[in-house]
Amino acid sequence: MIKLPINIDYSGKVVVVTGAGGLICGAMARAFAQSGAKVAALDLNEEAVKQLAEELKAEGFVCEGYKANVLDPAALEEVHAAVVRDLGECDILVNGAGGNNPRATTDNEYQHEAKEGGKSFFDLEADGVDFVFKLNFQGTLLPTQVFAKDMVAKRAGCILNVSSMNAYTPLTKIPAYSAAKAGISNFTQWLATHFAGTGIRCNAIAPGFLVSAQNYKLLFNEDGTPTPRSAKILNGTPMGRFVDADELLGGTLFLCDDRAASAITGVVLPIDCGFAAYSGV
C-alpha cells in the first residue's frame, strides 16, 4: 500500500499503464488501483507486471499484468483484446514506456573534453539513436492508436504521456533521449488538439530527477557520495533534492480526473523540485 496524496474515486474506470514494470509507472498503476480503478499493467518485462498484479490482488485491488511490446502494433492489438476481455474497454491510457540506450549516449559532456577511446558525439550509433526515438515516440504513438479507439467510441477518456525535464532543456550526454522527450511534449499538444472534439483530454507530466536502480551508479559513488553529475543536478535544483516517484502521483491522479481537470488538455506539468524554473543564478 502507498499513501495516496489525493483521494479521487476511479471506480469503474479501466486504466492502461505502459511501462508498469518500472519504478515510476509501477507506482502509477498502484495508485490507480488503490483509487478503485481496474488496472492493466503493461510491460515488456512480463515477470515484473505479473508480480505487481499479484501484489495488488492480494491487497484487494483489481489489476492484471500483460507482456507488451509497445513497438509491435500486432502484439498491442492482442493485448488490447485481452484487456477488453478481462477488464473492459480503456478509459485512461498512461504512456509511460520509454528510456535511453548506451548506444545513443556520449561519454563526455563537451566535445573539447573527448578522450581517445571514449564515445564522442561522432561515435554515436545511428541504430542506437533510432532505437531511442522509436522507444519513446513510437512507444507512445502506437499504444495511443490501439487504446484510444475505445475512448473515441465512448466520447470520453484521458491520455497521460510521460515527458521529461530534458524536453525543456536538453541534458548533456543524451541527445537522442532529450530530443525524443521534446517530441513527446509536442505530440501531447498535437493529440490534445486532434482529439478535442471527441471528449478525450491529453496531457503529460515531466518528471524531474529520480533515483532508480537504472541510474544509481550515475548519481552516486560506491561510498554513497554524489557523483559530479549528481552534484550538478542538485546545484541546479532549487529544492536541493531528487524527486521521489510517489511525488508524481498527485499530478497524475489530478490530470486524469475528468471532474478536477475537465478543462485541462495539452499541458505538460513539471514535477521537478523547481529544476525547470531555475536559471542557475
Sequence and secondary structure as in RCSB ss.txt:
>XXXX:A:sequence
MIKLPINIDYSGKVVVVTGAGGLICGAMARAFAQSGAKVAALDLNEEAVKQLAEELKAEGFVCEGYKANVLDPAA
LEEVHAAVVRDLGECDILVNGAGGNNPRATTDNEYQHEAKEGGKSFFDLEADGVDFVFKLNFQGTLLPTQVFAKD
MVAKRAGCILNVSSMNAYTPLTKIPAYSAAKAGISNFTQWLATHFAGTGIRCNAIAPGFLVSAQNYKLLFNEDGT
PTPRSAKILNGTPMGRFVDADELLGGTLFLCDDRAASAITGVVLPIDCGFAAYSGV
>XXXX:A:secstr
    SS    TT EEEEETTTSHHHHHHHHHHHHTT EEEEEES HHHHHHHHHHHHHTT EEEEEE  TT HHH
HHHHHHHHHHHT S SEEEE      GGG  S SSGGG  TTS  GGG  HHHHHHHHIIIIIHHHHHHHHHHHH
HHHHT EEEEEE  GGGTS  TT HHHHHHHHHHHHHHHHHHHHTGGGTEEEEEEEE  B  TTTHHHHB TTS 
B HHHHHHHHT TT S B GGGGHHHHHHHT TTTTTT  S EEEESTTGGG    
